[in-house]
């Protein structure tokens, strides 16, 4: 282990934190997947996305539906879906 306070120590600290976070994300993904939570999230998220996408072209209220789509993409469900698709590519 590098000497504390050195540049190598900072790099070691950064990458070990990164490793722990990635492992935690991976474990959370597996737990959510086995619990069946991702299926429920996926179904609900896709239904909401489809609803808002259908109305996004509306001149009167399209901007509200675009904002709703952005919010949906930033939710925990959206994050889980993105993580899942990224996980399956590797």
C-alpha positions in Angstrom: 0.0 0.0 0.0 1.4 3.4 -0.9 2.5 5.9 1.7 -0.4 8.0 3.0 -0.5 11.6 1.6 1.4 10.7 -1.6 0.1 11.0 -5.1 0.1 7.2 -5.4 -1.9 7.0 -2.2 -4.5 9.4 -3.6 -4.8 7.2 -6.8 -5.0 4.1 -4.7 -7.7 5.7 -2.5 -9.7 6.9 -5.5 -9.6 3.5 -7.3 -10.4 1.5 -4.2 -13.4 3.8 -3.5 -14.4 3.4 -7.2 -14.1 -0.4 -6.9 -16.2 -0.5 -3.7 -18.9 1.7 -5.3 -19.0 -0.5 -8.5 -19.3 -3.6 -6.4 -22.1 -2.1 -4.4 -23.9 -1.1 -7.6 -23.5 -4.5 -9.0 -24.8 -6.2 -5.8 -27.8 -3.8 -5.8 -28.5 -4.6 -9.4 -28.4 -8.4 -8.7 -30.6 -8.0 -5.6 -33.2 -5.9 -7.5 -33.2 -8.3 -10.4 -33.7 -11.4 -8.3 -36.4 -9.6 -6.3 -38.3 -9.0 -9.5 -38.3 -5.2 -8.8 -36.7 -4.4 -12.2 -39.5 -6.0 -14.1 -42.1 -3.9 -12.3 -40.0 -0.7 -12.8 -39.4 -1.5 -16.4 -43.1 -2.0 -17.2 -44.1 1.1 -15.4 -41.3 3.2 -16.8 -42.0 2.1 -20.4 -45.7 2.8 -20.0 -45.1 6.3 -18.8 -42.4 7.0 -21.4 -44.8 5.8 -24.1 -47.6 8.1 -22.8 -45.4 11.1 -22.7 -43.8 10.4 -26.0 -47.2 10.2 -27.7 -48.0 13.8 -26.4 -44.5 15.3 -26.8 -45.3 16.6 -30.3 -48.3 18.5 -29.1 -47.8 22.2 -29.7 -49.7 23.3 -26.6 -48.2 21.1 -23.9 -45.4 19.2 -25.6 -42.7 21.0 -23.5 -44.3 19.6 -20.3 -44.2 16.1 -21.7 -40.5 16.5 -22.7 -39.8 17.6 -19.1 -41.7 14.6 -17.8 -39.6 12.3 -20.0 -36.4 13.9 -18.7 -37.5 13.5 -15.1 -38.4 9.8 -15.8 -35.0 9.2 -17.3 -33.4 10.6 -14.1 -35.4 8.4 -11.7 -34.1 5.5 -9.8 -36.0 3.2 -12.2 -34.4 4.9 -15.1 -31.0 4.6 -13.5 -31.7 0.9 -12.8 -32.7 0.4 -16.5 -29.6 2.2 -17.8 -27.4 0.1 -15.4 -29.1 -3.1 -16.6 -28.6 -2.3 -20.3 -25.0 -1.4 -19.6 -24.4 -4.5 -17.5 -25.8 -6.7 -20.3 -23.5 -5.2 -22.9 -20.4 -6.3 -21.0 
